[in-house]
Amino acid sequence: MLYGVIFTALVIIATSTILIIVRGPVITLFNADGITAELIILFCGPLALAWFFNGVIFVSNAAFNNLGRPFISTWINWGRHTLGTIPFVIPGGMWFGPKGILIGQAAGGLVFAAIALVMLRRVFAACAADDTREKAKPFQRHTRLMQIFSNRR
């Protein structure tokens, strides 16, 4: 999981750097001015870095699914897109306008990325403590392949 988060961080840093470099030409390309230009500067600047938190949620989803806990993954996603969006976006939009909406979405991502990491640590601890798990049998894969392919005749 750690390597997944590190990879996510590296991709986000690289992408954010590119977006920061090209945000001036993007504004020029679209002849943006006023609030539109400000939103492009915000989105192609600090908010691009905030996508890291969504990446953490994606990595934790993969871990939950592979550890046999898909419902936790589902609840994290549902929570992120409801409880992690609405309570942050509505006040943000009321207080700061369109910028507040974008910042509210990023704040919700931060909160649910933290929740996902806490839940993932608990799942890892539960898996490590679970000594009753059946160890993989040495020829389990071959047995499964024989079952699959021997009935195809």
Secondary structure, DSSP 4 states (H G I P E B T S, - for coil): -HHHHHHHHHHHHHHHHHHHHHHHHHHHHTT--THHHHHHHHHTTHHHHTHHHHHHHHHHHHHHHHTT-HHHHHHHHHHHHTTTTHHHHHHHHHHHTHHHHHHHHHHHHHHHHHHHHHHHHHHHHHHHH-TTSPPPPTTHHHHHHHHHHHT--
